Structure formats: C-alpha cells, structure tokens
Amino acid sequence: MRPFVPCLMIMAVAPLIPLTHISAIPKPATLPSSSLESEIRSDLESLKSAELSPELLIKWRAWPKDRVVTALYQEAKIPNLSPEKRFLATSALGQVGGKSSEQKLTSLLKNPQWLVRLSALSALEKISGHKELKGLSLALAQSDPSLMIRSQALRVYARKLAVMGRHMTRPEANAILQIAYSSKQYRPGNYDKGVPDELVFRSLEVLRHGKLQDSDRKEITSLIKPLMNRAHSRKLRVHALFTIETLQGVKRDSYSPKERLVLANKSDVNLKAQAQSLESQPAARLIRPEEQLPTPLF
C-alpha cells in the first residue's frame, strides 16, 4: 500500500491547483448601469475643477479602451458642451487612449474651438513621435488663427528640434521666417509698420538655435536683413541683428557703435564701411532693459 500513498497525496492536492490560479485572475471591470457614453458625459459634466482626477482616469481605463476613446472623441467635438469640458475630454483622450488616439487627436487640431486644439496639441506632444510632431507643430505655428496656439505650436517644434539634435532643414527655416514676416504677427499691418507679437521674437530665437548647412545659413541671413534694417520696432531690429550675428558665428557681450547706427537707420547700410569710420569710438550698450531677450525656448 505504501507505493500508492504519494499518488493519493497528488490526487488530493491536484484539485486545488486550478482553483489557486482562478483566484488570481482579476475580476472584469464593472460597466456602468447606464450606457458607457452617458456615464462619461455625466462624469465630465460633474467635474468641478479644471483637471482630471486620477480616480476618474483609473475608472475610465478599466472600461473597454476603444469605446472610451470613441466616447471621449465625440465629447470633445460636441459644440454645446462647455469649452472647458471639451478641453478635459481631449486631454483624457490622450491619457486613456495613448498611441491609439493619435489619429483622433490630430483631427482635433482643426476643431473650431481653440481650447480643444490647445489640448490636442498638448496630448500629442506626450504620445507622438518626434519627427511627425515636429512637422505638424511647425505647420500649426504658421496657420492656426489663434496667436496662443501658434505660440504653443512653435514651442513644441522647438522642443522636438532640440531632442533631434537641432538639425534644421531649409524648408523648416523658410517656414519659421514666414512666421516672423507674417502680417498676423503685427498690429497693425506688417513688420515695417506694426508692433510685433512675441511670436516674432520666438521665431528668431528658433533660427538662432537651429543647425543649418553653411549655404542655407547664408541665404537665411540675407532674408533676415529687411527685419534688421526696416522693421518699425526698434526691439525687433535688435533681435534681427542678434540673429544674423549668431548665424554668422559672431559672439559679443555688448553691441558696438556700428550696430547702434544700423538699428537707428531704417535703410540698408554698408556695415563694413560704417565700422571703419567708427573704430575709434567706444562701444555702447544697445539693448535697453525692456528689450531683453525673452525666456529661452530651449
């Protein structure tokens, strides 16, 4: 009888093995008693703050992802929902859907509500590839009707550019120059008549930090010169000159009298000839306190 004892012990233990595994299987998420879409709408409308709570995100992530993503996408598009709730729905779309929501978020960049576009851009920055979003954000910085969206899009482009080694193509540099010259950035008119928005200075900063090929750098430098010589804003002329010098590899702690003359004169001048006549004059600080460079993008 002894040889059979181990067998009897195995038979006694064996039924317990599958039960142990079964007890470790997580229970399926409990779906709402009403429709999932109605529950998400109710959750959004009941939010009191401008942020999504971790508990709410955990709740939504426990439900079927494709249905939650579709429901949030529809909520973000509904015109009669408040812009703030649509902003949160778009943000949740990226946090719950991840890469699977990338296409829907990209389509929301064309939504008429600027808060939705802003939220979609922020969500895409967290989930999209660097190369894809670099081109998308630069196009948005050129074309979006909202100054806030254009500014944020340029910031996203600058961050992606930095991650990718700051290598800038000639088409990208041309696009950034178009931002600097666009009449949308000036009040009123354009660069030779109006006051520039901060986005103009940001675009010049991006050019200063980008890495261009030598031939492209020379051409871009020549295209900036009208801003240096004919811009209505003295501050813009300072920044244009600084950008030209950076692209040419000139580094200075202060500006010389020849630069003061250039910025005071709105017509093109021969820099070398003017510099020769000013060599004996002491250098003078040019940038006023109110004309300091903006907070760096990089």
Buried (B, 14 or more C-beta within 10 A) or exposed (E): EEEEEEEEEEEEEEEEEEEEEEEEEEEEEEEBEEEBBEBBBEBBEEBEEEEBEEEBBEBBBBBEBEBBBBBBBBBBBEEEBEEEBBBBBBBBBBBBBBEEBBEBBBEBBEBEBBBBBBBBBBBBBEBBEEEEBBBBBBBBBBBBEBBEBBBBBBBBBBBBBBEEEBEBEBEBBEBBBEBBBBEBBBEEEBBBBBBBBEBBBBBBBBBBBBEBEEEBBEEBBEBBBBBBBBBBBBBBBBBBBBBBBBBEEEEEEEBBBBBBBBBEEBEEBEBEEBBEEBEEEEBEEBBEEEBEBEEEBE
